[in-house]
Amino acid sequence: MGFFAFLLLAVIAYLIWRISDQLPDILFRLSEIQKDIAEINRRGAVQPTEEKKPASRQRKKPAAESDG
């Protein structure tokens, strides 16, 4: 039983070492994804305000309807 416990401990240590080795790369990629999402949100916040301005204008009625 002691050999299997040692083997399990070695596997866990190896996996932790591999994860910690890749951690800086993972954090960098997550920060880049976060920047991209923030940029997309900023673009989405700007576009609806630009689209609302023309939509808020009132349309003039055609002359035929106003004579009625």
Secondary structure, 3 states (H helix, E strand, C coil): CHHHHHHHHHHHHHHHHHHHHHHHHHHHHHHHHHHHHHHHHHHHHHHHHHHHHHHCCCCCCCHHHHHC
